[in-house]
Amino acid sequence: MNETAEISFSFSPYKPLQFLEPGKDILEENTLCALFDRLEQELQNVRGLEDLKRWIGFYDELREALDEERTKRYIAMTCQTDDEEREKSYLYIVTVVEPLRKPRQMALLQKLVSNPFFNSLDGSYAVFKRSVLSQLATYSQENVAREVEEEKLCQQYQKISGGLAAEYEGKEYTLVQLSPFLEDQDREKRKKVWEIIAQKRLEKKDIFEELFDKLLALRSQIAASAGFDNYRSYVFEKYRRFDYTPEDCLKLAEAIEQTVVPVQREIQDARKRALGLDRLRPWDLAVDPEGEPPLKPFHTAEELFEKVGKIFKRMDLKLWNFYQTLGEKRLIDLENRKGKAPGGYQSTLPLARLPFIFMNAVGTHRDLETLLHESGHAIHSLASRDQFLYDYRSAPLEFCEVASMSMELFASSFLDEFYSNKELKRANRKLFEGIILFFPWMATVDSFQQKLYTSSDQSREKRADIWESLVDRFGGIVDWEGYEEARRYLWHRQLHIFEIPFYYIEYGIAQMGALAFWIEAKKDLKTALERYLYALSLGGSKPLRELFQLAGLPFDFSAQTLRPLIEAAREEWLRFST
């Protein structure tokens, strides 16, 4: 399950190629230009609606092949960020291929919408047509070079974060590898490890701030060049958020403040009392409050993979068959190591229509949750692989996260593959506690970006002030006395703020959908999973709101909708806490 420096992919296309020549290197500049020339000529030769549909298939095939090459090189780079050849290979895509590709692709889309048959495409193309128009609305030729620079800066952030390591008790650890020590019952040991991690990040504070200064400047230029008043407006159009607005996001933050923050404080107060503390400190948040040692669900990556497979087999054979694909085709890299990028993700190889899971497992319960989460994404990718358009084989991000978060909840009753009854109770308490506590953190991250990108003052001091005010609003009862600087720059650890701006509200919207799915699954798991797999099979062929509706899930940002979902999660937390 761990392929370190030897990860490579050699998969046949899911369907026979119709436009490209098998085995040909499409990344060579002259070859790529020739392919775009062919596409342009083919579009000029369109004489009817069926010709146009055939052309869209050619256009998709080239995009799939280019995106697959990019994905392969990104995976290789993140699996070993200290490998200069992998970095160079990926940066070739960023600095050479993408600047060539983007203007040619946009020129084709301009010609596509001008084609007399474009408006005659039937309803099955409705979401595709809307996406094309949105891409054109956010495109600016001047931004191609800026986007290359932006990606380079994000890669620098990733490399610096992935390279952070510290010595503890005579041994060097990555910061991810240090995290299990925060679950130790010895409070002084937890404090020492927390201080090491915090100090190591603060040592890079100025570097992170400088990177972010450059990102802010670039993003402001990108928005202005595309004709938008601010970067937030630009991103909402770029992400194709047609079904909700920035005001809806602020409404959700208010709903979280009203309905979730009081429950967060209840949970934190219960933790403080159980630990016998006068003050709840940052190093007290991961330890088991009942004095139990950290959950150790597995010892090896192979064990983790195999036991999660058993969970899927018990839940539903379709889920199990999807999951088996990951192991059979070696589409997974689980273990943490120095030089590996932080975090976890699932990515898809578009031409082969196969998913890949990347994560940093060190033996914790959180690793188990992460694999379940990313497996939900992978199953989504496989469930929608027969959608006829490339764009339809990936759903809106908000629904992608429904797939992953629901999987964590569906699997919660089957964690006896890893745990005794007593441990299972603890694991589920952690799950529902984590879900509840996530909402205020999500609101903090999203509100930070909402305020920052619409403020006339984006200075380092101002953004730290914005962050602090939001931690005051959503942060609960944790006492940071003596560690104010670490609190003030806590946002440096959230890679989304650097690499995928404004991509965090999706998790909040999706968690509401996942809780609604879980409530139905408690009544009838088989029916809930049938609806789940059906909704996943739709990919992005329907608008976001309709996907939620077809799945039988609420799509609303009000406290009225959020309150019963949080109350159900709170009841489970209480049940597993006694």
C-alpha positions in Angstrom: 0.0 0.0 0.0 3.1 2.2 0.0 5.0 2.8 -3.2 7.4 5.6 -2.1 9.8 6.5 -4.9 8.6 3.9 -7.3 5.0 5.1 -7.9 4.2 4.9 -11.6 1.1 4.5 -13.6 0.5 2.6 -16.9 -3.2 2.2 -17.5 -5.1 1.8 -20.7 -7.8 4.4 -21.5 -11.2 3.4 -20.2 -12.6 3.6 -23.7 -10.7 3.3 -27.0 -9.2 6.6 -28.2 -11.1 8.3 -31.0 -8.9 11.4 -31.5 -5.5 10.8 -30.0 -2.8 8.4 -31.2 -2.1 5.7 -28.6 1.3 6.0 -27.0 2.2 9.3 -28.5 3.8 12.0 -26.3 1.3 14.8 -26.3 3.3 17.1 -24.0 5.9 18.0 -26.6 5.1 21.5 -27.6 4.8 21.1 -31.4 2.7 17.9 -31.0 0.3 19.7 -28.6 0.0 22.7 -30.9 -0.8 20.3 -33.8 -3.5 18.6 -31.8 -5.2 21.9 -31.0 -4.9 22.8 -34.7 -6.7 19.6 -35.6 -9.4 20.3 -33.0 -9.9 23.8 -34.5 -10.2 22.4 -38.0 -12.6 19.6 -36.9 -14.8 22.3 -35.3 -14.8 24.3 -38.6 -15.9 21.1 -40.4 -19.0 20.6 -38.1 -22.1 20.5 -40.3 -24.7 19.3 -37.8 -25.6 18.6 -34.2 -24.2 15.0 -34.3 -21.0 16.4 -35.7 -20.8 18.8 -32.8 -21.4 16.1 -30.2 -18.6 14.1 -31.8 -16.3 17.1 -31.7 -17.1 17.6 -27.9 -15.9 14.0 -27.5 -12.6 14.8 -29.2 -12.2 17.9 -27.1 -12.9 15.9 -23.9 -10.3 13.2 -24.9 -7.5 15.7 -25.3 -8.4 17.4 -22.0 -8.5 14.0 -20.2 -5.1 13.0 -21.6 -3.5 16.3 -20.5 -5.1 16.2 -17.1 -4.0 12.6 -16.6 -0.4 13.5 -17.3 -0.7 16.5 -14.9 -2.3 14.2 -12.2 0.4 11.5 -12.6 3.2 14.0 -12.1 1.5 15.8 -9.2 1.0 12.5 -7.4 4.6 11.6 -8.0 5.8 15.0 -6.7 3.6 15.0 -3.6 4.7 11.4 -2.8 8.3 12.6 -2.5 8.6 16.4 -2.5 12.4 16.3 -2.0 12.9 14.5 -5.4 14.1 17.2 -7.7 13.3 15.3 -10.9 9.7 14.8 -9.8 9.4 18.5 -9.1 11.0 19.4 -12.4 8.7 17.1 -14.2 5.6 18.6 -12.6 6.8 22.1 -13.1 7.1 21.4 -16.8 3.4 21.0 -16.9 2.8 24.2 -14.9 5.3 26.4 -16.8 5.3 25.0 -20.3 2.1 22.9 -21.0 -0.5 25.0 -19.2 0.5 28.4 -20.6 0.3 26.8 -24.1 -2.9 24.9 -23.4 -5.1 27.5 -21.7 -5.3 30.1 -24.4 -5.8 27.5 -27.1 -8.5 25.8 -25.0 -10.3 29.1 -24.4 -10.1 30.0 -28.1 -11.8 26.7 -28.9 -14.6 27.4 -26.4 -15.1 30.8 -27.9 -15.6 29.1 -31.3 -17.8 26.4 -29.7 -20.3 28.9 -28.3 -20.3 30.7 -31.7 -21.1 27.5 -33.5 -24.7 27.6 -34.8 -25.5 24.2 -33.3 -24.2 25.0 -29.8 -27.6 26.3 -28.5 -29.3 23.3 -30.1 -27.6 20.8 -27.8 -30.2 18.9 -25.8 -31.0 19.1 -22.1 -28.3 16.5 -21.2 -25.7 19.1 -22.2 -27.3 21.9 -20.1 -24.8 21.8 -17.2 -21.9 21.5 -19.7 -23.1 24.6 -21.6 -23.4 26.6 -18.4 -19.9 25.5 -17.5 -18.4 26.6 -20.8 -20.0 30.0 -20.5 -18.7 30.4 -17.0 -15.1 29.4 -18.0 -15.2 32.1 -20.7 -16.5 34.7 -18.2 -13.5 34.1 -15.9 -10.8 33.8 -18.5 -8.2 36.4 -19.2 -5.1 35.8 -21.4 -3.1 38.0 -19.1 -3.8 35.7 -16.2 -2.1 32.6 -17.7 1.3 33.7 -16.5 -0.1 34.8 -13.2 -1.7 31.4 -12.6 1.6 29.7 -13.3 3.3 31.9 -10.7 0.4 31.2 -8.3 0.9 27.5 -8.7 4.6 27.8 -8.1 4.0 29.7 -4.9 1.6 27.0 -3.7 4.1 24.3 -4.5 6.7 26.2 -2.4 4.2 26.3 0.5 3.6 22.5 0.1 7.4 21.8 0.0 8.1 23.9 3.1 5.2 22.4 5.1 6.1 18.8 4.0 9.7 19.4 5.0 9.0 20.5 8.6 10.5 18.1 11.1 11.7 18.3 14.7 13.7 16.3 17.1 11.9 14.8 20.1 13.6 12.5 22.7 16.6 12.0 20.4 14.7 11.1 17.3 13.6 13.2 14.3 9.9 13.2 13.4 7.8 15.0 10.8 5.2 17.2 12.4 2.6 14.6 11.3 4.5 11.9 13.1 4.6 14.0 16.2 0.8 14.4 16.3 0.1 11.0 18.1 2.1 12.3 21.1 -0.7 14.9 21.6 -2.9 12.0 22.7 -0.5 11.0 25.5 -2.0 11.0 29.0 1.1 12.7 30.3 0.1 16.3 30.2 3.7 17.6 30.4 4.7 15.4 27.5 1.7 16.7 25.4 2.6 20.3 26.3 6.2 19.8 25.2 5.3 18.2 21.9 2.6 20.9 21.2 5.2 23.6 21.9 7.7 21.9 19.6 5.2 21.8 16.7 4.0 25.3 17.4 7.5 26.7 17.5 8.6 24.8 14.4 5.7 26.5 12.5 6.5 29.9 14.0 10.1 29.6 12.8 8.6 29.6 9.2 6.1 32.4 10.0 7.9 35.1 8.0 8.3 32.8 5.0 4.6 31.8 5.1 3.6 35.4 5.4 5.8 36.4 2.5 4.4 33.6 0.3 0.9 34.8 1.2 1.7 38.4 0.4 2.6 37.3 -3.1 -0.5 35.2 -3.4 -2.8 38.0 -2.4 -1.2 40.4 -4.9 -1.5 37.8 -7.7 -5.0 37.0 -6.9 -6.1 40.6 -6.8 -4.5 41.1 -10.3 -6.2 37.9 -11.5 -9.7 39.1 -10.4 -9.2 42.6 -11.9 -7.9 41.2 -15.2 -11.0 39.0 -15.5 -13.2 42.0 -14.9 -14.3 41.3 -11.3 -14.4 43.8 -8.4 -12.7 41.5 -6.0 -11.2 38.0 -5.8 -14.2 36.6 -3.9 -16.6 37.4 -6.7 -14.1 35.9 -9.2 -13.7 32.7 -7.3 -17.5 32.1 -6.9 -17.8 32.3 -10.7 -14.7 30.2 -11.3 -15.9 27.5 -8.9 -19.3 27.7 -10.6 -21.2 28.3 -7.4 -24.5 28.9 -9.2 -26.7 27.6 -6.3 -25.5 29.8 -3.4 -23.9 33.2 -2.8 -21.3 34.7 -0.4 -24.2 36.0 1.6 -25.4 32.4 2.1 -22.0 31.5 3.4 -22.2 34.3 6.0 -25.7 33.1 6.8 -24.3 29.6 7.5 -21.6 31.1 9.7 -24.3 32.9 11.8 -26.3 29.6 12.0 -23.1 27.9 13.3 -22.6 30.6 15.9 -26.2 30.2 17.1 -26.5 26.4 17.0 -23.1 24.8 17.1 -20.8 27.0 19.2 -22.9 26.4 22.4 -22.6 22.7 21.8 -18.9 23.1 21.2 -18.5 24.8 24.5 -20.5 22.1 26.2 -18.1 19.4 24.7 -15.0 21.4 25.7 -16.4 22.0 29.2 -17.1 18.3 29.6 -13.5 17.6 28.5 -12.1 20.1 30.9 -14.0 18.5 33.8 -13.2 15.0 32.8 -9.5 15.9 32.7 -9.8 17.6 36.1 -8.5 20.9 34.7 -9.0 24.5 35.7 -8.2 25.7 32.1 -8.5 23.8 28.8 -5.2 24.4 26.9 -4.4 23.7 23.2 -2.5 20.6 24.1 -5.5 19.1 25.9 -7.7 18.8 22.8 -6.6 15.4 21.4 -6.1 13.3 24.5 -8.8 10.9 25.6 -10.7 12.7 28.4 -11.4 9.4 30.3 -7.8 8.7 30.7 -7.5 6.0 28.1 -4.4 5.7 25.9 -4.7 6.8 22.2 -6.7 4.5 20.0 -4.3 2.4 17.9 -6.5 0.9 15.2 -3.7 -0.6 13.1 0.1 -1.2 13.0 0.8 -1.2 9.2 -0.6 0.4 6.1 -1.5 -3.1 4.8 -3.6 -3.8 7.9 -5.4 -0.5 7.6 -6.2 -1.1 4.0 -7.4 -4.7 4.5 -9.7 -4.0 7.4 -11.3 -1.0 5.8 -12.0 -3.4 2.9 -13.8 -5.7 5.3 -16.0 -2.8 6.4 -17.0 -2.1 2.9 -17.7 -5.8 2.2 -20.1 -5.9 5.2 -21.8 -2.7 4.2 -22.4 -3.3 0.5 -20.8 -5.5 -2.1 -20.8 -2.7 -4.7 -18.7 -0.6 -2.3 -16.4 -3.4 -1.7 -15.8 -4.1 -5.4 -15.1 -0.4 -6.0 -12.6 -0.4 -3.1 -10.8 -3.5 -4.3 -9.9 -1.7 -7.4 -7.6 0.5 -5.4 -5.5 -2.4 -4.1 -5.6 -4.5 -7.3 -4.2 -1.6 -9.4 -1.9 -0.1 -6.7 -3.8 3.2 -6.6 -2.9 4.1 -3.1 0.0 5.5 -1.0 -0.8 5.5 2.7 2.3 5.8 4.9 3.9 9.0 6.2 7.6 9.7 5.5 10.0 12.6 5.4 9.7 14.6 2.2 6.1 13.5 1.6 3.7 16.4 1.2 1.3 16.9 4.2 -2.4 16.0 4.2 -4.4 13.6 2.2 -6.3 13.7 -1.0 -8.0 11.6 -3.7 -7.3 12.4 -7.3 -8.6 10.8 -10.5 -6.7 9.7 -13.6 -9.2 11.0 -16.2 -8.3 9.0 -19.3 -8.2 5.7 -17.3 -11.1 6.9 -15.1 -9.4 5.5 -12.0 -8.9 7.1 -8.6 -5.8 7.5 -6.5 -5.6 7.9 -2.7 -2.8 9.8 -1.0 -2.4 10.2 2.7 0.0 10.2 5.7 -0.9 7.3 8.0 1.0 7.0 11.3 -1.3 4.6 13.1 -3.9 6.9 14.6 -7.7 6.8 14.6 -7.6 9.9 12.4 -5.8 7.9 9.8 -8.7 5.5 9.7 -11.2 8.3 9.3 -9.1 9.8 6.5 -9.0 6.5 4.6 -12.7 6.1 4.9 -13.2 9.8 3.8 -10.9 9.5 0.8 -12.4 6.1 -0.1 -15.7 7.9 -0.4 -14.2 10.2 -3.0 -12.6 7.2 -4.8 -16.0 5.4 -4.9 -17.6 8.6 -6.2 -15.0 8.6 -9.0 -15.7 5.0 -9.9 -19.5 5.3 -9.6 -19.6 8.2 -12.1 -17.1 6.9 -14.6 -19.7 6.0 -17.2 -21.0 9.6 -17.6 -20.6 10.5 -21.2 -19.0 13.9 -20.7 -15.7 14.5 -19.0 -17.1 17.4 -17.0 -19.9 15.1 -15.7 -17.5 12.6 -14.2 -16.8 14.9 -11.4 -19.5 16.5 -9.3 -19.6 20.0 -7.7 -17.1 20.1 -4.8 -19.9 20.4 -2.3 -21.4 17.1 -3.4 -18.0 15.4 -3.7 -17.6 16.0 0.0 -21.0 14.5 0.7 -19.7 11.3 -0.8 -16.6 11.3 1.6 -18.2 12.5 4.8 -21.2 10.2 4.5 -18.8 7.3 4.1 -17.2 8.1 7.5 -20.7 8.1 9.1 -22.0 5.0 7.3 -18.9 3.1 8.4 -19.1 4.2 12.1 -21.2 1.1 13.0 -18.7 -1.3 11.5 -15.5 -0.1 13.3 -15.5 -3.3 15.3 -13.1 -4.5 12.5 -10.5 -2.4 14.4 -11.8 -2.0 17.9 -13.2 -3.8 20.9 -16.7 -2.7 22.2 -15.1 -0.2 24.6 -12.8 1.2 21.9 -15.7 1.4 19.4 -17.6 3.5 21.8 -14.6 5.9 22.2 -14.1 5.9 18.4 -17.7 7.0 17.8 -17.6 9.6 20.5 -14.5 11.0 18.7 -16.4 10.9 15.4 -19.4 12.9 16.5 -17.3 15.2 18.7 -15.2 15.9 15.6 -18.2 16.6 13.4 -19.6 19.1 15.8 -16.3 20.8 16.5 -15.5 21.0 12.8 -18.3 23.4 12.0 -16.9 26.3 14.1 -13.4 25.7 12.5 -14.9 25.7 9.0 -16.8 28.9 9.8 -13.5 30.5 11.0 -11.6 29.5 7.9 -14.3 30.6 5.5 -15.2 33.8 7.3 -11.4 34.7 7.4 -11.2 34.5 3.6 -14.5 36.3 3.2 -13.3 39.2 5.3 -9.7 39.2 4.0 -10.4 39.2 0.3 -13.1 41.9 0.5 -11.0 44.2 2.8 -9.1 47.2 1.5 -6.4 46.4 4.1 -4.8 43.0 3.5 -1.6 43.7 5.5 -0.1 41.1 7.7 -1.2 42.8 10.8 -4.8 43.2 9.5 -5.2 39.6 8.5 -3.8 38.4 11.9 -6.4 40.7 13.6 -9.2 39.3 11.4 -8.1 35.8 12.3 -8.0 36.5 16.1 -11.4 38.1 16.0 -12.9 35.0 14.4 -11.2 32.7 16.8 -12.8 34.8 19.6 -16.1 34.3 17.9 -15.9 30.6 17.1 -13.1 29.2 19.2 -14.9 28.0 22.3 -13.3 28.0 25.8 -9.7 27.0 24.9 -7.2 29.1 26.9 -4.2 30.4 24.8 -2.6 32.5 27.5 1.2 32.7 26.9 0.8 31.4 23.3 -0.9 34.3 21.7 1.5 34.4 18.7 0.8 30.7 17.9 -2.9 31.4 18.0 -2.5 34.5 15.9 -0.9 32.6 13.1 -2.8 29.3 13.5 -4.2 29.8 10.0 -0.8 29.0 8.5 -1.4 25.3 9.0 -4.6 25.4 6.8 -3.3 24.5 3.4 -6.6 25.4 1.7 -6.1 29.1 2.6 -2.8 29.1 0.6 -3.5 26.6 -2.1 -7.3 26.5 -2.7 -8.7 29.8 -1.6 -12.4 29.8 -0.6 -12.5 26.0 -0.8 -13.7 25.2 2.7 -17.4 26.1 2.8 -17.9 23.0 0.7 -17.1 20.9 3.8 -19.7 22.6 5.9 -22.5 22.3 3.2 -21.5 18.6 2.6 -21.4 17.8 6.3 -25.0 18.9 6.6 -25.8 16.6 3.7 -23.8 13.7 5.2 -25.6 14.0 8.6 -28.9 13.9 6.8 -27.8 10.7 5.0 -26.6 9.2 8.2 -30.0 9.9 9.9 -31.7 8.0 7.1 -29.1 5.2 7.2 -29.9 4.6 10.9 -33.4 3.8 9.8 -32.6 1.8 6.7 -28.9 1.4 5.7 -29.7 -0.6 2.5 -32.1 2.1 1.1 -29.7 4.9 2.1 -26.8 3.3 0.4 -28.9 2.8 -2.8 -29.7 6.5 -2.8 -26.1 7.3 -2.1 -24.7 5.3 -5.0 -27.4 6.5 -7.3 -26.6 10.1 -6.5 -22.8 9.4 -6.9 -23.4 7.9 -10.3 -24.9 11.2 -11.5 -21.5 12.8 -11.2 -21.8 16.4 -12.2 -24.6 15.9 -14.8 -27.0 17.8 -12.6 -26.8 21.2 -10.8 -25.8 21.1 -7.2 -29.2 21.9 -5.7 -30.7 19.1 -7.8 -28.1 16.6 -6.8 -29.0 17.2 -3.1 -32.7 16.9 -3.9 -32.3 13.7 -5.9 -30.3 12.3 -3.0 -33.1 13.3 -0.6 -30.9 15.8 1.3 -31.7 19.4 2.5 -30.0 22.3 0.7 -30.4 25.2 3.0 -28.1 27.4 5.1 -30.4 28.4 7.9 -30.2 27.7 11.6 -33.6 26.0 11.3 -32.1 23.3 9.0 -28.8 23.0 10.9 -30.2 22.7 14.4 -31.8 19.2 14.1 -28.7 17.8 12.4 -26.5 19.1 15.2 -28.9 17.9 17.9 -28.8 14.4 16.4 -25.0 14.5 16.4 -25.0 15.8 20.0 -27.3 13.0 21.1 -24.9 10.4 19.7 -21.9 12.2 21.4 -23.8 12.0 24.7 -24.7 8.4 24.1 -21.1 7.4 23.5 -19.8 9.6 26.3 -21.7 7.7 29.1 
